[in-house]
Amino acid sequence: MCPCAQCRTVREGDPHKLHVAPQKKPLLTILPGNYAKPLAALAAELVGNYALRIDWSDEHGSGIYSFQYLREICPP
């Protein structure tokens, strides 16, 4: 559920942004690569008073998670 531009493009399957043939939808994996180990948050830092930036164990940390977005994706 990473909100960064790269992950959103893959998740939403926009072939024009991915340079993939229109009939092929890319397989969604943990980005930025095929990371086989369990994913873990290594660190987090506040972004202003509205979000967190999280460093993940797959070396991916470009997404900014607003507190509103975190509430929306949180299971009940």
For each residue, the residues with C-beta under 8 A, 3 or more apart:
1: 73
2: 7 8 31 60 63
3: 7 8 63 64 65 66 69
4: 7 8 60 62 63 64
5: 8 9 62
6: 9 10 31 32 62
7: 2 3 4 10 11 31 63
8: 2 3 4 5 11 12
9: 5 6 12 14 17 18
10: 6 7 13 18 26 28 31
11: 7 8 28
12: 8 9
13: 10 18 25 26
14: 9 17 18
15: 18 19 20 21 22 24 25
16: 19
17: 9 14
18: 9 10 13 14 15 26
19: 15 16
20: 15 24 25 26
21: 15 24
22: 15
23:
24: 15 20 21
25: 13 15 20
26: 10 13 18 20
27:
28: 10 11
29: 33 34 35
30: 33 34 35 39 58 60
31: 2 6 7 10 58 60
32: 6 58 59 60
33: 29 30 58
34: 29 30
35: 29 30 39 57 58
36:
37: 57 58
38: 57
39: 30 35 56 57 58
40: 56 57
41: 44 54 55 56 57
42: 55 56 57
43: 54 55
44: 41 52 53 54 55
45: 52 53
46: 49 51 52
47: 50 51 52 53 64
48: 51
49: 46
50: 47 66 67 68
51: 46 47 48 64 65 66 67 69
52: 44 45 46 47 64 65 67 70
53: 44 45 47 61 63 64 65
54: 41 43 44 61 63 65
55: 41 42 43 44 61
56: 39 40 41 42 59 60 61
57: 35 37 38 39 40 41 42
58: 30 31 32 33 35 37 39
59: 32 56
60: 2 4 30 31 32 56 63
61: 53 54 55 56
62: 4 5 6
63: 2 3 4 7 53 54 60
64: 3 4 47 51 52 53
65: 3 51 52 53 54 69 70
66: 3 50 51 69 70
67: 50 51 52 70 71
68: 50 71 72
69: 3 51 65 66 72 73
70: 52 65 66 67 73 74
71: 67 68 74
72: 68 69
73: 1 69 70
74: 70 71
75:
76:
